[in-house]
């Protein structure tokens, strides 16, 4: 029953994505309007990173170790944000299954045209079929010094386990931040 509760929404979302041919969703706009995903984990053709803390049955492959761009000051996972500044509220790396997950990326002195992308992945939900599976991704083009609120909202509860968000700057992996759903 537990597996069916996880697999049925995943398969439905995968079929919808295939039908619409939309591999990614739109991200935050230049004004910082949050991107919201309402999907549970599904298979995607985005490679895992070597820095993964995946279980033994997950192969460690992908873009390699993060390389600091100097533009990302920090990534803070939180349950909410406040104000136009998108300041993290209730910072944590442990979430409940129904929580919205905010990954607030603090950037500094980003030149015009800088692209920031967040890819959320399953690391381990006790199912080898979902090791390092991409949940979704969002990309935003922005500049200056500010917070970017990448966030992820579930349609149904997140399965318990370990997840991560990868932050890319201009196509290069910059930072990886893990979190847990209990």
C-alpha positions as CSV (number, residue, x, y, z in Angstrom):
1,X,0.0,0.0,0.0
2,X,2.8,2.4,0.9
3,X,4.6,1.7,-2.4
4,X,1.3,2.3,-4.3
5,X,0.8,5.6,-2.5
6,X,4.2,6.7,-3.8
7,X,4.2,5.2,-7.2
8,X,0.7,6.1,-8.5
9,X,1.2,9.9,-8.2
10,X,4.7,9.6,-9.6
11,X,3.5,7.6,-12.7
12,X,0.7,10.0,-13.2
13,X,3.0,13.0,-13.2
14,X,5.5,11.3,-15.4
15,X,2.7,10.5,-18.0
16,X,1.5,14.1,-17.8
17,X,5.1,15.4,-18.3
18,X,5.6,13.1,-21.3
19,X,2.3,14.1,-22.8
20,X,3.1,17.8,-22.5
21,X,6.8,17.3,-23.4
22,X,7.8,19.7,-20.6
23,X,11.1,18.5,-19.1
24,X,11.4,21.5,-16.7
25,X,9.1,24.1,-15.2
26,X,9.5,27.9,-15.3
27,X,11.5,29.4,-12.5
28,X,11.5,32.6,-10.5
29,X,11.1,35.7,-12.6
30,X,13.6,38.6,-12.5
31,X,11.4,40.2,-9.7
32,X,12.0,37.2,-7.5
33,X,8.6,35.7,-7.7
34,X,9.0,32.2,-6.2
35,X,8.9,29.1,-8.4
36,X,6.6,26.4,-7.0
37,X,6.7,22.8,-7.9
38,X,3.8,20.5,-7.1
39,X,5.4,17.2,-8.1
40,X,6.6,14.2,-6.2
41,X,9.8,12.5,-7.4
42,X,9.9,11.2,-10.9
43,X,12.5,9.8,-13.3
44,X,14.5,12.4,-15.2
45,X,17.5,12.5,-17.4
46,X,19.6,14.7,-15.1
47,X,22.8,13.0,-13.8
48,X,23.6,12.7,-10.1
49,X,26.7,14.4,-8.6
50,X,29.8,12.6,-7.2
51,X,29.2,14.5,-3.9
52,X,26.0,12.5,-3.3
53,X,25.5,10.8,0.0
54,X,23.5,8.1,-1.8
55,X,23.1,4.6,-0.4
56,X,25.5,1.9,-1.6
57,X,23.3,0.8,-4.5
58,X,23.3,4.3,-6.0
59,X,26.0,4.9,-8.5
60,X,28.0,8.2,-7.9
61,X,28.3,9.9,-11.3
62,X,27.6,13.2,-12.8
63,X,28.9,16.8,-13.0
64,X,31.5,16.3,-10.3
65,X,32.4,18.3,-7.2
66,X,30.9,21.8,-6.8
67,X,33.0,24.7,-8.0
68,X,32.4,28.0,-6.3
69,X,31.4,30.9,-8.6
70,X,32.0,33.4,-5.9
71,X,28.4,34.7,-6.5
72,X,26.6,32.3,-4.1
73,X,27.2,33.4,-0.5
74,X,25.0,30.7,1.1
75,X,22.1,28.3,0.6
76,X,19.6,28.1,3.5
77,X,16.8,25.6,3.6
78,X,13.8,26.9,5.5
79,X,10.0,26.3,5.9
80,X,9.2,29.9,4.8
81,X,10.5,33.3,3.7
82,X,9.5,36.8,4.6
83,X,9.4,40.2,3.0
84,X,10.5,41.3,-0.4
85,X,14.0,40.4,0.6
86,X,13.0,36.7,0.8
87,X,14.7,36.2,4.1
88,X,14.5,32.6,5.4
89,X,12.2,31.9,8.2
90,X,12.5,28.7,10.4
91,X,15.7,27.6,8.8
92,X,16.1,23.8,9.0
93,X,17.4,20.8,7.1
94,X,14.6,18.5,8.5
95,X,11.1,18.8,7.0
96,X,7.8,17.2,7.5
97,X,6.2,15.3,4.6
98,X,3.7,18.2,3.9
99,X,6.2,21.1,4.2
100,X,7.0,23.5,1.5
101,X,10.8,23.4,1.1
102,X,12.4,26.8,0.5
103,X,16.0,26.9,-0.6
104,X,17.1,30.5,-0.3
105,X,20.2,31.3,-2.3
106,X,22.0,34.5,-1.2
107,X,23.9,36.0,-4.1
108,X,26.3,38.9,-4.2
109,X,27.5,41.1,-7.1
110,X,26.1,38.9,-9.8
111,X,26.6,40.5,-13.2
112,X,23.7,41.1,-15.5
113,X,22.6,37.9,-17.3
114,X,23.7,35.6,-14.5
115,X,21.7,32.3,-14.5
116,X,20.9,30.5,-11.3
117,X,19.3,27.1,-11.3
118,X,18.1,24.8,-8.6
119,X,17.6,21.0,-9.2
120,X,16.0,19.1,-6.4
121,X,16.8,15.3,-6.2
122,X,15.8,12.3,-4.2
123,X,19.0,10.9,-2.6
124,X,17.4,7.9,-0.7
125,X,13.8,7.1,0.0
126,X,14.5,3.4,0.5
127,X,13.8,2.6,-3.1
128,X,16.7,1.9,-5.5
129,X,14.6,3.0,-8.5
130,X,14.6,6.6,-7.2
131,X,18.3,7.0,-6.3
132,X,19.4,10.5,-7.4
133,X,16.2,11.0,-9.4
134,X,15.5,14.7,-10.3
135,X,12.2,15.9,-8.8
136,X,12.2,19.2,-10.8
137,X,14.3,22.2,-11.6
138,X,13.9,25.9,-11.9
139,X,16.2,28.6,-13.5
140,X,16.2,32.3,-13.1
141,X,18.3,35.0,-14.7
142,X,19.1,37.9,-12.4
143,X,21.8,40.3,-11.2
144,X,23.0,42.1,-8.1
145,X,23.0,41.2,-4.5
146,X,19.8,39.6,-3.2
147,X,18.1,36.4,-2.1
148,X,16.5,34.0,-4.6
149,X,13.7,31.8,-3.1
150,X,13.6,28.5,-5.0
151,X,10.8,26.5,-3.4
152,X,9.1,23.2,-3.8
153,X,5.5,22.4,-2.7
154,X,4.1,18.8,-2.6
155,X,0.8,17.7,-4.1
156,X,0.9,14.8,-1.7
157,X,3.2,14.2,1.2
158,X,6.9,13.8,0.4
159,X,8.2,10.2,1.1
160,X,10.5,10.0,4.1
161,X,14.1,10.0,3.2
162,X,17.1,12.1,2.2
163,X,17.0,14.7,-0.6
164,X,19.2,17.5,-1.9
165,X,19.1,20.7,-3.9
166,X,21.9,21.4,-6.3
167,X,22.5,25.1,-7.2
168,X,24.1,25.9,-10.5
169,X,25.5,29.2,-11.6
170,X,25.7,29.8,-15.4
171,X,25.5,26.0,-15.9
172,X,28.2,25.0,-13.4
173,X,27.4,23.2,-10.2
174,X,28.2,25.7,-7.4
175,X,26.6,24.3,-4.2
176,X,24.8,21.1,-2.9
177,X,22.6,21.3,0.2
178,X,21.0,18.1,1.6
179,X,17.9,17.9,3.7
180,X,15.7,15.2,5.3
181,X,12.0,14.5,5.3
182,X,10.8,12.7,8.4
